[in-house]
Amino acid sequence: MTTKQLLMKEFETRVFEESYERIYKCLSMIEERDLWRSPASNIPPIGNLILHMSGNARQWILSGLGGKPDNRDRDQEFVVQSNIKKSELIFLLQTLRVNLRSVLEETDSAEITAMHSIQGFKVTGFSMIVHVIEHFSYHTGQITTLTKWLTQKNTDYYGDIDLNQLNKLN
């Protein structure tokens, strides 16, 4: 596998198979009214976290790598928008998935190693992709914590998998 293929596979696994699925599970566990609740004013609710993650991925991947217009209003991502429903956030995530896959498939190896300027940072395309993976993971953890707080239930992401096994390469 090429470096680009490995990076794209890791993006697919970490963002779409892990983070997205965990976000969808959390959304299924909470009530509509809980989407915009938070334990403190300095902790963004789940709805805002999803808006923020989507804005970040659009800016870093769709605009940064894909050359699409950057119309992000980051501050607006943190304004409670209780008129937005779970179904609309799911649609936002599904549309984002399609657009991210398209841009990442079209991105050539030269863009991955090239330097880019984004949010005042000078980074490689590789770093931009890793940033979005990390950003999704970080905020998915926050969504998980908020879901546990709101529902008083475990998310049980790993089901029947024994995570205490020692794995050895043969």
Wavefront OBJ file of the C-alpha trace (Angstrom):
o trace
v 0.000 0.000 0.000
v 1.191 3.516 -0.741
v 1.493 6.148 1.966
v -1.571 7.914 0.548
v -3.593 4.689 0.619
v -2.551 4.009 4.223
v -3.484 7.560 5.239
v -6.869 7.360 3.492
v -7.583 3.980 5.107
v -6.704 5.386 8.531
v -8.964 8.404 7.931
v -11.805 6.089 6.913
v -11.310 3.935 10.017
v -10.786 6.666 12.618
v -13.297 9.235 11.376
v -16.061 7.299 9.637
v -15.960 3.880 11.301
v -15.103 5.032 14.825
v -16.042 8.672 15.409
v -19.109 8.801 13.158
v -20.508 5.551 14.519
v -19.959 6.710 18.099
v -21.584 10.058 17.389
v -24.579 8.313 15.796
v -24.863 5.999 18.815
v -24.777 8.977 21.193
v -27.425 10.783 19.154
v -29.624 7.699 19.349
v -29.248 7.607 23.140
v -30.224 11.215 23.882
v -33.543 12.987 23.665
v -34.019 15.785 21.132
v -34.167 18.356 23.960
v -30.749 17.185 25.249
v -28.950 18.046 22.016
v -28.380 21.608 23.221
v -27.890 20.958 26.973
v -24.607 21.241 28.812
v -23.502 21.031 32.447
v -21.789 24.442 32.254
v -21.711 27.520 30.031
v -18.081 26.871 29.050
v -18.816 23.313 27.833
v -20.359 23.183 24.361
v -23.419 20.939 24.002
v -23.461 17.993 21.602
v -25.167 19.984 18.836
v -22.467 22.651 18.900
v -19.693 20.059 18.964
v -21.085 18.473 15.795
v -21.359 21.875 14.092
v -17.783 22.651 15.173
v -16.330 19.336 13.995
v -18.057 19.729 10.646
v -16.814 23.301 10.229
v -13.278 22.269 11.063
v -13.276 19.346 8.601
v -14.735 21.528 5.843
v -12.083 24.181 6.426
v -9.086 21.865 6.735
v -9.966 19.226 4.114
v -12.571 20.598 1.696
v -11.086 24.098 1.518
v -7.491 23.463 2.570
v -6.838 20.434 0.400
v -9.773 20.542 -1.998
v -9.639 24.227 -2.865
v -13.341 24.733 -2.124
v -14.391 28.197 -0.872
v -13.789 28.720 2.845
v -16.916 30.315 4.283
v -16.485 29.062 7.842
v -17.788 31.184 10.715
v -16.105 29.394 13.622
v -17.688 31.544 16.333
v -21.179 30.701 15.044
v -20.458 26.999 15.601
v -20.591 27.660 19.356
v -23.889 29.566 19.412
v -26.704 27.336 20.692
v -29.074 26.709 17.792
v -31.937 24.814 19.380
v -33.929 24.996 16.143
v -31.529 22.455 14.599
v -32.736 18.866 15.108
v -30.808 15.590 15.395
v -31.949 14.552 11.922
v -30.449 17.733 10.461
v -27.118 17.113 12.190
v -27.098 13.539 10.892
v -27.758 14.857 7.381
v -24.900 17.364 7.850
v -22.531 14.553 8.852
v -23.636 12.311 5.977
v -23.148 15.099 3.437
v -19.764 15.919 4.954
v -18.732 12.253 4.632
v -19.524 12.240 0.905
v -17.645 15.503 0.344
v -14.616 14.459 2.431
v -14.315 11.146 0.595
v -14.505 12.916 -2.745
v -11.769 15.429 -1.903
v -9.517 12.828 -0.286
v -9.836 10.486 -3.284
v -8.925 13.343 -5.638
v -5.986 14.542 -3.531
v -2.710 13.495 -5.087
v 0.486 12.616 -3.252
v 2.038 15.996 -4.106
v -0.737 17.793 -2.181
v -0.194 15.509 0.793
v 3.479 16.485 1.029
v 3.006 20.137 -0.006
v 2.870 22.973 2.528
v -0.473 24.676 3.109
v -1.595 27.655 5.173
v -4.715 27.125 7.267
v -6.019 29.033 10.302
v -2.640 30.771 10.464
v -0.702 27.484 10.577
v 1.788 26.288 7.959
v 1.339 22.536 7.651
v 1.634 19.703 5.145
v -1.416 18.078 3.611
v -0.504 15.002 5.656
v -0.680 17.070 8.839
v -4.040 18.520 7.782
v -5.529 15.050 7.416
v -4.072 13.883 10.734
v -5.413 17.052 12.377
v -8.971 16.249 11.273
v -8.638 12.649 12.504
v -7.410 13.916 15.881
v -10.011 16.683 16.043
v -12.850 14.227 15.424
v -11.506 11.855 18.056
v -11.136 14.593 20.658
v -14.642 15.987 20.244
v -16.204 12.527 19.897
v -14.849 11.886 23.397
v -16.581 15.040 24.599
v -19.842 13.943 22.949
v -19.484 10.567 24.675
v -18.963 12.200 28.070
v -21.963 14.481 27.579
v -24.089 11.519 26.502
v -23.137 9.602 29.647
v -23.937 12.690 31.739
v -27.292 13.213 30.035
v -28.436 9.581 30.053
v -26.594 8.145 33.067
v -25.809 5.157 30.797
v -22.664 3.645 29.322
v -22.218 3.780 25.569
v -20.899 0.198 25.403
v -18.919 0.916 22.230
v -16.944 -2.296 22.425
v -19.809 -4.644 23.267
v -18.490 -8.123 23.890
v -14.864 -7.426 22.913
v -12.375 -8.213 25.672
v -10.063 -5.206 25.651
v -7.786 -6.766 28.269
v -6.309 -9.280 25.846
v -2.606 -9.127 25.168
v -1.936 -9.079 21.459
v 1.310 -10.518 20.168
v 2.592 -10.467 16.618
v 3.772 -13.896 15.498
l 1 2 3 4 5 6 7 8 9 10 11 12 13 14 15 16 17 18 19 20 21 22 23 24 25 26 27 28 29 30 31 32 33 34 35 36 37 38 39 40 41 42 43 44 45 46 47 48 49 50 51 52 53 54 55 56 57 58 59 60 61 62 63 64 65 66 67 68 69 70 71 72 73 74 75 76 77 78 79 80 81 82 83 84 85 86 87 88 89 90 91 92 93 94 95 96 97 98 99 100 101 102 103 104 105 106 107 108 109 110 111 112 113 114 115 116 117 118 119 120 121 122 123 124 125 126 127 128 129 130 131 132 133 134 135 136 137 138 139 140 141 142 143 144 145 146 147 148 149 150 151 152 153 154 155 156 157 158 159 160 161 162 163 164 165 166 167 168 169 170
